[in-house]
Amino acid sequence: MTSENGTRVPTWSELAQIWLAMERSRASTANKTLHQLTMLWGSRLSELRLARRSHFDMKAGI
């Protein structure tokens, strides 16, 4: 069984609620940051988790 792509996109209000719930959670700082970066950049968790510092160009914002 394959999953289907949805068309619903979270509203800004919903995203804010998720962000605040993460901030209030008892999760480790590393886990909170990982999930927040995933929200900001739209990447997969594994892409960020396995990324190296050399993969990022902070001066160019890439």
URKA-V406798 format. One record per backbone hydrogen bond with DSSP energy under -0.5 kcal/mol. NH is the residue of the N-H (numbers start at 1). CO is the residue of the C=O. If there is no record, write none. Layout:
nh:co
NH:CO
NH:CO
This chain:
nh:co
15:11
16:12
17:13
18:14
19:15
20:16
21:17
22:18
23:19
24:20
25:21
25:22
32:28
33:29
34:30
35:31
36:32
37:33
38:34
39:35
40:36
41:37
42:38
48:44
49:45
50:46
51:48
55:52
56:53
58:56
61:57
62:57
